[in-house]
Amino acid sequence: FLEVGPESAGSRPGPVAYGQGNERPTLTDANIVLGRINAERPIGGKLARLDVEAARRALAHHVGAPLGLSPEEAAEAVVRVADARMAGAIRLVSVERGHDPATFAFVPFGGGGALHAGALIADIGLKAALVPRFPGVTSAMGCVMADIRHDQVQTLNLILDGLDADALDRRMGQEGAAAHAVVAGAGLSVGRIDVTFELDMHYLGQTHTVAVPLPVTLAGGRTGVTADGVRKAFEAAYSRAFSRLLPGLGIRIVNLRTAAIGRRPAIDLAALAPGAGAAKGPAARRRGAPAPAAPPRPAGGCGGGGARRAGTAGRHHPRAAGPARPRRPLRQPRHGAPVMDLSRTALLVCDLQNDFLHPDGAYGRAGQSAPEIAALPDRLKPLADLIRAKGGWIVSTHFTLVPGKGGEPFISDHLKTLRPFLRKGDFVPVSWGHDTVDALQPVDIRVEK
């Protein structure tokens, strides 16, 4: 198997072609061997030329020989694997979150980022690529512009009932002062330093915590925090996360998280724009800078800011400003490959059961339902119907309570405390309450758990 990354050669020793002692080929070496980077005109001026033959030898030894590939084939394989990893990362934050990649532009940065723009446009179906005017220094610009932040955490393990708010306030003051001192002592220019506080909290008996931001301000070493304020903040955070509260259960404060944020002065990016007489045509590249590697039939253009823009033919005009358009359904990318084959796709429906969602089910009887959760089956029904019509599968998981000899469910003391309304007949296998809600029927495969 060929693996690219995640470790990096960095700037020292850098790629093999830099001649600084590295012997393992990098993505940059692959691009050099393929001629996608001009070895005769290195960026920066410190090297007269890049050592193409050294890069070829490294690729031949480490990749070509084990896989039976020539150096050029090995280089192409490295680039394709790298492109696939980048495409996977983009799909993770777009397709897998319900966004159509065709409505987004890709902004590559780093000295070689634009080399992969064309392949990613073709593979994912992105709308375009917008290459920054100076992509090689984008990360350095981020370091200059970004706020400075220091985070620290202290374990408290306190019960909210009977909380000594004054002691908590003193602890928060000490932590805030310590975090503030770290940022102030960094020797960097900041406009001001903000200190924020957040608690990790949960109901007694739970394992996972929720993050609870506290609406307090540090002044004179104190915050004025109160037990009532902490409770209200926790209930607000828990409701946002789970759309419900668990009245009657105790609440634990696990950790105190303190952050000091040094706010950097604003930078006017217009200062980096070309002068009034800059050319409006294709952007001139700096000495040795790579241009975006485009797929077949590319179309490119350049805005007045000097950024290079590559896109799919006929689609490189930006949309005029105005109200956001409704999200469009996923469609086929421009190069023709479908987003997914629904006949080979399964929709996994997790625990959308009558006892959870129906008004006559276990949770509905106890008034433990929420409109956001109750709306899920109808929202999923069009997708389930489409997958079913295309020959795909509907798979459902089922929360199960196994009945004992008398019919009462086997449940732990912990679950009895959290859900005292559970009773004989709830979530019993093959029962109506245990089954998937009607809106998502029929189901092809059921998994009890």
N, C-alpha and C positions, 0 to 999 in steps of 0.2 A: 504494500500500500504506500501511496505517496501522501505525505502530510506536509503542509505548509503552515508554519507558525505553531503556537502563538509566540514563541520566543523570537527575539529580534537580535540582529547583529549590532544595532544601534549605530551611532556615528563612530565609535571606537570598538572593535576594529573596522566596522562597516562591511560592505560587500567585498567579495574576493577581488573584484575588478579594481578596487581602490588601492590594492597593494599594501595594506597595513597589517597583514599577518593572518587574516581570516582564511580558513580553508574550506568552510562549508558554504555552499551556494545559497544566495538569497533571491528574493523576488526581483530585486534590482538587477542582479546578475542575469536572470532569465530575460528581462526586458532588454538588457544590453546585447546579449547573444542574438536576440531576435531582431536587432536593429531598431527597436522602438525608442531607444535612448542613443543619442549621437555620442559615440565614444571619443570622437576626435575633438569635441568641443564641450568639455565637462563644465557644469555649472559651478560658479564660485571662483574659478581661476587659480586654485592652489595646485591642481594637477594638470599636467600638459595633455594627457590623454588617459582614458580608462583602458585597463588591461583586458581586452576581449578574450584573448587566448587563455588567460588564467581562469576567467569565468567559464569558458568552454570546458576546460579540463576538470574543474570542480563539478560542473553539472554531469559530465561524462562519468566521473568516478562515483559520485554519491547518488545519482539518480539514473543516468543512462545505463550503466553496467548492470545494476540489480534488476532493472525492468526491461532490458534488452532494447533500449532506445538510443538513437543518435543524440548528440548534444542539442541540436535544434529541436528534436522531438521532445527531449527532456525539458527544455526551456518552455516549450508550448504547453506541456503537461503542468508545469509549475504555475504558469499564468492561469490556465483553466481552473486549477484547483483553487487558486487565490480568488479568482472571479466568483467561483461557486460559493466560497465562504462569505464573501461580501454580499452576494445576492441573498444568501440565507439570513444574514443579519438584517438586511433591509426588509425581507418578507416578515421577519419576526415582529417588526414595529409597524408594518403596514397591513399586509394581507391577514395576518393572524390577529389583528385588532380590528378587522372589518373595514379597512381603508383600501381604496382602489389606487394602486401605484400610478396609474395613468393620469391621475390628477395632481401628481407631485413632480417637482424638479429635483434633480440630484445635484448636490453641491460638494464636489470632491475637493480635498485640500491635501497639503503635503506635496513635496516635489514631484512624486510620481502618481498622485491620486488620479489625475486626469487621464492617465494611460488606460484606465479601466472603465472610464465613463461609457464609451460606446458599447462595450460588452454588456454592461449592466442595464443600459437602456433597452438593448435587444432582449436580454434574458428575462427581465422583470416587467417590461412594458412601461417603463417610466416615461413621463411626458417629455423631459429634456434634461440636459446637464448644464448647470451654470457654474463655470469655472472662475474662481476669484482671480483678480488681477495679479496678485502675488501669492499663489497657493502655497509656495514653499515656506512662507513665514506666517501662515495662519495660526499655527499653534503658539508661536512666539507672541503674536499679537494678542492671543487669548490670555497668555500669562500676564501681559501688561495691562489688559483691560478688565480682567475678572476680579471680583471681590476676593478678599483674603479671608479664609474661614478656618477656625480652630474648633474642633469638637472634643468633648470629654464626657465620660459617663461614670456615674457612681451608683452602686447598688444600695437601695434603701430598705426594701422588704418591710413596708409599713402597712398596717390595716387602716383604711380610711376612717372607719368608725373609731372615735376617740383620738383622732390624729392631733399631735402636738404641732399646731400650725406655726407657732413661734420658732420651735426648733427647726422645722423644715425651712422657714424663711431664713434663718441664720445660715443653714447649710447652702441654700441657693445663693445667698450673698457671697459666701466664701468661694463657691465654685465659679460664680460669675466674675468675681474679681481676678481669680487665677486665669480664667480663659481670656479675659480682657488684657491681662498683662502679657500673655503670649503674643497676641496680635500686635499690641503696642510696641513690644520689644523686637518685632521683625525688621524694623528699620525701613519699612516701605511707606510710600506716601498714600495716606487714606484721608477721606473727608471726615469720616466719623466711624466709631465702632459701636455696633449694636450687639446687645447680649440677649439671647432668647433661651427659653427653658421649655423642656418637653418631658413628660413622664411616660414611662412604660407601665400600663395598668391592665388588670383583668379582673373578672369576677372570681371569687374563691372557687376552686375546683377546676378552673380552666387552665390550659397549658400555655396557649398563645396569648400574647399581649397586644394591645392596641396603642398606637402613638397618640398622646394627648397633649397638644400644644397648650401652654398656659398663657392667658392674656394679661401678663404682668410686665412691669418695667423695673429694671434695676436702678435704684437711685439712693445714694447715701448708704450703700451696702445692704439695703433691704428691698424687698419686692412687694410687701403687703399681701402675700398669698394667704388665703383662708381655706378651711376645710370645705365650706360650701362652694367656693369658687372652683376647687379641684373637682368636687362631685359634678357640678354643672358641666365643666369642661370634659370630664370623662363620659358623661351621658351623651353629650353632643357628638363626641368622636365615635362612641360605640354605635349610636344611631346611624351615623353616616356610613359606617362599615357594614352593619348587619340589619338596618331598618327596624330594629326592635331593641328593647331593654329587657332585663331580667330582674324585675322588682323582688325585693326580699332577700337577695343574695348579697353577701359581703363583698367588698371591693379591696383589692390589694394594690399598693404602689410598689412596683418592682425596682425600677431604675429612675434616676434623674439624669437627663441629658442636657448639657449646657453647650451652647454654641456662641462664639464671639465672631462677628462678621465685620471686617474692615471694608467699608464702602469706598471703592476707588472713584476718583474724579471721572466724570463723563468725558469721553473722547468723541470728537466730531469726526466721523468717518469721511465726511466730505473733504477733509483736508488731504486724504489719500487719492482723491479723484484726479484724473488727468486735467491738464490745463484746458482753457477754452479752445485752443487751436489743435487739440488732439484729433487724430484721424478718426472718422466715423466708420471706416471700412474694417476689414478683418484685422484683429488685434495682432500687432507685431510681437513676436516672441522674443523673450530675453535670450541671450546667448546660450544655446544648448538646452533651453527649456523644452520639455516634451509637450506636444499638442495632444488633444484628446484623441484616443484611438477609436475610430468610429466603426459601426457595423456597416454592411452593404447599404447603399443608397442613403448616405447621411445627408443632413441639411444643417448648415451652421450659420451663425450670424454673430454680430457683436454689437452690444449696446454702447451708448456713449461713455459709460464708466470704464470701458476697457476690459470688461470681463468677457471671456470667450464662452459662447453658448452653442451647444450641440444638441440636436433633437432629431425626431423622426420626421421624414419629409412631409411637408404640408401642415405641421403642427408646431412650428417654432415661434408663433406669435403669442405673447403673453395675454391672458385675459384681462380686460379692463377692470379697474377697481369697482367694487359695488357689493351688493348683498351676497353673502355666501350662497353658492348653489347647493341644492340638496345632494346628499351623498348618492352616487350612482352605483348600481350593482357591479360586482366584479365581472370583467369581460376578458376576452382573449388579448394577450399582448400583441404588439404590432408584428412580431415575427411569425405569428401564426400558431404557436404552441398553446394549447388550452391551459387555463389556470389549474384546473384539476379534472380528472376523468371521474364523473359522478358514478359511473357504473362500477368503479373500483373503490368507492368511498363509503365509509360508515360514519353515521352521525351518532356519537356517544351521548346519551341523555342520562344525566346523573341525578337519581333520586327524585325525579318529578312524579311523585306517587300521590295517590288520593289521600292517604293519611297525612301527608304533608300539606297538600294544596286545596283539597276539596272542603267546602264549608262543613260537610258532614264527617270529615275525617278527624283523626286524633287531634291534630293541631288546630283545626277549625273549631272543634267543640270547645277548646280551651281559649279561644280568642287569640291564638298565637300566630295568626297569619299576617302578611304584609302585602299591600297592593302591588309593590314592585315585583315580589316573588310570584304572586298569583298571576301576573301578566306574562310570565315566561312561556308557558305552553303555547298561547296564541301567537306570540312573537316567533316561536320556533316552528310552528306548524307549516308555513310556506316552504321553509327549507327542507323540513322532513318530507313533505309531499313531493317536492322536486327530486330529492335524492331517491325516494321510493319509485317515482315514475321513470327515472333513468336506470333503474335496476340496482341501485345501491342498497345499503343495509341500514336499519335502525336498530341500535343496540342500547339497552337501558340497564342501568344498575339499580339495585333495590336494597335500601336499608332494611334490615330484617331483625325482628325480635323473636327469638326462638321460645316457644311456650314450654313451661315446665309440665310436670305430671298433672297439676291441677288447672292448667291452662294459663296461669299467670306468667308473664314474660320473665325470662332470665335477664335482669338488668342490675347493674352495679349500684351501690349506694350513691356514688357520685352522680349517675344519671337520674336516679330517683330524686335527688335533691334539685337537679337542674330542671327536670321534666316530671313534676309530681302528678301530672294529669294522665300519664301513660297507664293503660289498664289492659285487662284481659281482652284479647282479640286484635289489639293494635299491631300493625306491621307483621301479621302472621303470614307465612308463605302461602301463596296461591289464593289469598283472600282479596276482596275488593280493595281494601285500604292499602294493601301491599302492592297492588298493580299500578302501572303507569296510567296517568290521567288520559281520559278519552280523546282529547285533542291530538295526542301524539300516537294513538293506536292506528294500525296494528304494529307491534314490535316484533322484529325478527329473532333477536337473541336477548335473553334476560340473564343478568348476572346478580346472584344474591350475595350480600356481604354483611 
